[in-house]
Amino acid sequence: MVCTDGPEGIGLLAGCLSTYSSVPQVLKCWRLGDTEAISKRMFSVRAFGLVLWTVYGFAVGSVPVLVFSALSLVLSATILTLKIKGSRTQRASDAC
């Protein structure tokens, strides 16, 4: 059973809120395919930082850090993948 009192409870709540805040962006990119305003560099750095946070969460045994870093990594990687895919599609259509 996971303790939800004190610092771990705050970590779980913070993780829920910060991870949930990325969901609308992922859905918009997924549905509309519009990633023009997305920075590849920023999402690459963010994804790498989230990999490090996930490793850190595992190393120190922090469930909130581990779980929500991994979830945020999946969301950021999804946006980054859509951005890269969109950039390639845009370049191909510009060439025609």
N, C-alpha and C positions, 0 to 999 in steps of 0.2 A: 504494500500500500504506500502511495506517495503522500508524504506530509505536505499539507497546504497551509501550514501556519508559519508565520514569521518570514524570514528572508526567502525561503523556497517558494512560499505562496506568492510573494511579490514578484519573484522571478518568473513563475508560471503566468501570472497576469500580464507582466510586461512582455513576455514572449508571445502570448496570444494576441495582444494588441499590436505589437510591432510587426508580427508576421501577417496578421489580418490586413494591415494597412497596405501590403503589397498586392493583395488579391485583386482589387479593382484594376490596377495597372496591367497585371497579367491577363485578365479577362478582356480588357480593351485591346491589347496587342493581339491576343489570340483571335478574337471575333472580327476585328476590323483589319488586322494585318498592318496597321499604321504604327511604324516604329521610327518614323523620321526624326522625331524629337528626342529619341532615346540615344544616350551617349554610350557607344561601344566600350570606350575606355573606362568610363565610370562603372558600368556593370561588370566589366572584367575585373577591375580592382575590388569591387564589392564582393563578387563571387569568390575571389581568392581570400579576401578577409573572412568570409563566412566559412571557407574550408578550414582556415586557422582556428576560428572560434569553435567549430565542430570538434576539431582535434583537441583543443584546450578543454572543452566540456567533457570529452571522453577521459582525458588525462586526469582531471580533478574529480571526476565522478559527479558532475553537476547535471542532473536530468534536465532542468530547464534550459541551460546553455546548450547542451548537446541536442536536444530535440528541436528547439526552435531555431538554432543555427542551421541544422540540417534541413528543416522545412524552408527556411528563408533561402538557403542555397538552391534548393530545387526551384523555387519561384524565380530567383534571379537568373539562374541558368536557363530557365524557360524563356524569359524575356531576352536574354543575350542570344540564345539560339534563334528566336524569331527575328531579332535585329540582323544577325548575320545572314540568315536566309533571305530576309527582305532586301538587304543590301545587294546580294547577288542577283536577285530577281530584278531589282531596279537597274543595275548596271547592264544586264542582258537586254532589257527593254529599251534602254537609252542607246544601245549599240545598233538597234534595228532601225 
